[in-house]
Structure formats: C-alpha cells, structure tokens
Amino acid sequence: MGELFDALIRLLGSGLVFFFDLLYPVLNGGWSFGLAIILLTILINLLVFPLTLKQTRATRAFTEIQPQIKKIQAEYKDDPQEMQRRLMEVQREAGASPGGCLLPLLVQAPIWFALFRLLGAPEEFIDGGSALATSLAQGGSTFLGMTLGESPAMAMAEGPVHALPYLVMIMLMVATQYVQQWHATYGQTLPDQRGAGAQQAITKIMPLFIGFISWNFPAGLVLYWATSNLFRLGQQALIFKIDGRPTPVGAGEKKEQTADAGEDRPDRKQPGSAKKRRRRRRR
C-alpha cells in the first residue's frame, strides 16, 4: 500500500514538473509553480469528470423523486421496514444517491494526502535535476504573496500581515466549497430516513473542518482545493445547461396554490370607480 501511495506522489510530482517546464520559459520563474499547481488541478478534475457527471446526475435524480419519497413516507409511516424497502427501490430505479455530494470528497482524498506529502517535502519526490527542483531550492515557490510549501500557521508566526494572503486563500476555499455544495443540491430536500440528517450535517460542517485543518497544511494544497471547487462549479453549470436545471421541490405546488388562490379570490372593484360613475351622472 505504501508503494502505491509513493507511486501516486511521484506521478503528481511528474505532472508538476511537466507544467512547470511549460510555464517557466514564458514567465521566467515568477508564478510558474503556483500556475503549475492550478493546471495540474484542472487536469485531475478533467480525469475524474465522468465520476463528477455521475454524481451530479444522481443528486439531480434524488431531487426529482422527492414527491414519490414523501408519498411513500406518508403511506408506510407505520411500517418502517416496508417504507425503507420502497424508498431504496425508488432510488435504485431513478439512479439517485442521497450521499452523492460526498463522492468527490472520497474520490480525491488520496490525491489530497499525496499532494500534502509532495508539497511538504518536494525534494523527496521530484527529480533533483529538473528545473522545478532547482527553482524550489532557490526559493521560487511564491504565488500571490504566499510560499506554497509553507502553512498558514508558519506564516502567522512571522506576523498577521505576512499571513494575510494565506487567510484569504483559506476563506476562498471554504466559501467556494459551500457554494459548490449549494449549487449541486439546489432544491433538494432530503427525506426523513436513516442517514439523511447525518449527511446534511456532514456537508455543512465539512468545509469548515477542511478550513480548520488547512491551517497546518501547505498553502499549495489550499490552492488546489480552491481551484478544484471553482472548476467543479463550472462543470456543474455545464451539466445543468445540458441536462436542464432541476425544479426545486415544492415549487410547482406553490405555483399551483397561488394560481388556485387567484381563481378563488373575488373580483374587487377598484377604489374610486363608483365615485367616477356618480360624477358622470351628475354631469
């Protein structure tokens, strides 16, 4: 298992070297390392796009079967086993997954740990004769005011002003994680079944938890997280444009209720109309 993990780290290191070699002649160093991390992030997200597509469509399907789920819950509220069986059957037929929004976190977890090791000790996994290794040895790992191998905690030791770019990056990462999760589950109301409440709590707490632990992670890993969130937002927007946006649960019912209320409401004459008629008669 350790050999496979080391192989993953070296593969990611080779990807960074490849993109760094493309950017370095153009930028003459500069932000080459940070942009190499961004390009590697985009490549990884493109490779896992089939899983992202499956996850997004599964979450969408789960949104659209909410009326069926509520009906089953009402009909079998006194028979929990039968209700659970029918709920699972409906979800299976629709290709829905209540835990769909956690899938990207689980898939990319090994990559996060590998990048943590890689960015924390690049000299162990990157070829010493590469331009990237030479640049890192000379301190060429700065990007947007951050040293990408340095953690926010280490930056704070040098003062709040020095740590400000790191804090902004953490806030960007947490905010984009929340927006990405909201965008993926817009209109979704989880049913009152086992595990649903726990999944909602996890999706709300996870961005804050990642933001908290990233305080001791290399800034390059936080950059990877923020870039991944932004890129997945774009992917979700593309998927929703192709498949159509799911209608929020209950929106149709509210619209019908509003229309019915409008039909039942008696017509009211506009104030002042009777006065105008009396004036005309006097004339």
Secondary structure as the mmCIF struct_conf table of DSSP 4:
data_model
#
loop_
_struct_conf.conf_type_id
_struct_conf.id
_struct_conf.beg_label_comp_id
_struct_conf.beg_label_asym_id
_struct_conf.beg_label_seq_id
_struct_conf.end_label_comp_id
_struct_conf.end_label_asym_id
_struct_conf.end_label_seq_id
HELX_RH_AL_P HELX_RH_AL_P1 GLY A 2 LEU A 27
TURN_TY1_P TURN_TY1_P1 ASN A 28 ASN A 28
BEND BEND1 GLY A 29 GLY A 29
TURN_TY1_P TURN_TY1_P2 GLY A 30 TRP A 31
HELX_RH_AL_P HELX_RH_AL_P2 SER A 32 LEU A 47
TURN_TY1_P TURN_TY1_P3 VAL A 48 VAL A 48
HELX_RH_AL_P HELX_RH_AL_P3 PHE A 49 GLU A 64
TURN_TY1_P TURN_TY1_P4 ILE A 65 ILE A 65
HELX_RH_AL_P HELX_RH_AL_P4 GLN A 66 GLU A 75
TURN_TY1_P TURN_TY1_P5 TYR A 76 ASP A 78
HELX_RH_AL_P HELX_RH_AL_P5 PRO A 80 ALA A 94
TURN_TY1_P TURN_TY1_P6 GLY A 95 GLY A 95
TURN_TY1_P TURN_TY1_P7 PRO A 98 GLY A 99
HELX_RH_3T_P HELX_RH_3T_P1 GLY A 100 LEU A 102
HELX_RH_AL_P HELX_RH_AL_P6 LEU A 103 GLY A 120
BEND BEND2 ALA A 121 ALA A 121
HELX_RH_3T_P HELX_RH_3T_P2 PRO A 122 GLU A 124
TURN_TY1_P TURN_TY1_P8 PHE A 125 PHE A 125
BEND BEND3 ILE A 126 ILE A 126
TURN_TY1_P TURN_TY1_P9 GLY A 128 GLY A 129
BEND BEND4 SER A 130 SER A 130
HELX_RH_AL_P HELX_RH_AL_P7 ALA A 131 ALA A 137
TURN_TY1_P TURN_TY1_P10 GLN A 138 GLY A 139
STRN STRN1 THR A 142 PHE A 143
TURN_TY1_P TURN_TY1_P11 LEU A 144 GLY A 145
STRN STRN2 MET A 146 THR A 147
TURN_TY1_P TURN_TY1_P12 LEU A 148 GLY A 149
BEND BEND5 GLU A 150 GLU A 150
HELX_RH_AL_P HELX_RH_AL_P8 PRO A 152 MET A 156
TURN_TY1_P TURN_TY1_P13 ALA A 157 GLU A 158
HELX_RH_AL_P HELX_RH_AL_P9 PRO A 160 ALA A 184
TURN_TY1_P TURN_TY1_P14 THR A 185 GLY A 187
BEND BEND6 ASP A 192 GLN A 193
TURN_TY1_P TURN_TY1_P15 ARG A 194 GLY A 195
HELX_RH_AL_P HELX_RH_AL_P10 ALA A 196 ILE A 213
HELX_RH_3T_P HELX_RH_3T_P3 SER A 214 ASN A 216
BEND BEND7 PHE A 217 PHE A 217
HELX_RH_AL_P HELX_RH_AL_P11 ALA A 219 ASP A 243
HELX_LH_PP_P HELX_LH_PP_P1 ARG A 245 PRO A 248
TURN_TY1_P TURN_TY1_P16 VAL A 249 GLY A 250
HELX_RH_AL_P HELX_RH_AL_P12 ALA A 251 ASP A 264
BEND BEND8 ARG A 265 ARG A 265
HELX_LH_PP_P HELX_LH_PP_P2 PRO A 266 ASP A 267
HELX_LH_PP_P HELX_LH_PP_P3 LYS A 269 GLN A 270
TURN_TY1_P TURN_TY1_P17 PRO A 271 GLY A 272
HELX_RH_AL_P HELX_RH_AL_P13 SER A 273 ARG A 282
#
